[in-house]
Amino acid sequence: MVPFAGWEMPVQYKDSISESHLNVRANAGIFDVSHMLQTKVSGKDQVEFMESLTVSDVQKLKERQAVLSLFTNEQGGILDDLIITKTEEGYLFVVSNAGCAEQDHKLMQTKAEEMKKDGYDIHVETICNALIALQGPAMPKVLQPGVDFDLKTMPFMTSRMAKVFGIPYCRVSRCGYTGEDGVEISVSSDRVEELVTALLKSSTSDVRLAGLGARDSLRLEAGLCLYGHDIDTTTNPVEASLLWLIGQRRREAENFPGASKILAEIENKPRRKRVGFLSTGPPARAGTEIYDETGKKVIGKVTSGCPSPSLKQNVAMGYVESTFIKTGTKVKFEVRKKMVDAVVAKMPFVPSNYYYPK
Amino acid sequence: MASLLKHAVFQSVRRFPTLKGSLKVNGIRCISITSFKLQKYFSEKHEYVDVKDEGGKKLGTVGITDYAQDKLGEVVYVQLPEVGSQLEMEGEAGVLESVKAASEVFSPVSGIVTAINPNHADKPNLVNESPYDKGWLFKIKLTEPEELTKLMTEEAYLAYIKTIE
């Protein structure tokens, strides 16, 4: 257990991080991500409210649909990443990072108060549920016996309220942070143990508790950003290679926080960009300096890196000057004063396995 | 001699888990182990050094303990000191990389590195599979043998890890 943002976090269970990691890729793993901030945004002006804080086209969301989004500031920096779900119960379900919980909460509350004064109808409340992620290709086999709807009808990035293994009012969202098929289940904290026990009892698959150590290596293989490492207020969505998160309508309307800065960045081309790297030998961790092929010029910095349990070589992501972002570009990492060969590589490093019905 | 043999057997059983079976089957085999007086010492940073006397010189084999490898998780890269390099007691001697993190290895004694385990290049997880035997890290010629008195015996080390659990 490791303290983080006021929580005691399970970094590793009985299995080693590699074992946990590989079991998620092959079967399924359960992560306790209850530290994440869950917020309910309701009121008739909920869409306008969320759009005033984020880059997403929330208006376009259909019921049950979810979208990955960003809170941005007026300078175009990223305040946090989040998932916004339009529920069929008439509110927006928002999940954001524990490390930013206080800031996100304040951001939403302050904006809501401001808009309320102008006559808008908005309610923001924290949902004090536990959040459990069941991730891996075996997820449908494990979960299907516990739900009364067909998981085949539920694509990646959709969400619904359901009874799960007899526990009512669970919000099941087909998403995750591993690159695998999976769900996150928001469940009343007094029944979370019951839920996890039911999932672990699965007779069809090898489901094991997986710690946040494995979650980190899984998300890195999937090319997903970790807030505070790969993105923060000093990075904008363009250089973070997250331009695709900005809704087309929002881009045209130029009305999201930091729009002028961010849109100018697209125009002028960013000075640096987030890309992936593969290497062998000693792995590069966050903070490692990246040099050009000659090893003479510093061109950027690694923001996340680890040995990949799936690929048996090292994966990393980081920011480099824009002239070095082409896949296949040879670079060097300085690891403990020695130069290590690395190459710019496409992300995800391991192909994603998200579920889209045929 | 009898007492020495008894002592050595006791230690060998723990030290070489892979030999445990053959020791039980054939007690004579362990005599080859006792022909050089191996003594194992432990540091608070979870390195061990197996020390033997050779022509009045003390030679050590250094590795990390079973407790340490378990805490570290699967080792995927091992960085070792260069042969001929001079190490100080508690000075950095190498790095073990697991998925989670890079962990420094500190030399439990001062001395000159005489050999490194070549097998780690292909099989770094020998550190996990066989920390006290095939997973040794480097061999060192002790230059300050009196430092050994500052290290723990196996018994003391086992008691020590209970206090930090």
Interface residues (C-beta under 8 A of the other chain):
Chain A: V11 Q12 S16 I17 S18 E19 H21 G213 S217 G281 P282 P283 R285 C306 P307 P309 R336
Chain B: G73 E74 V76 Y77 Q79 V95 E97 S98 V99 K100 A101 A102
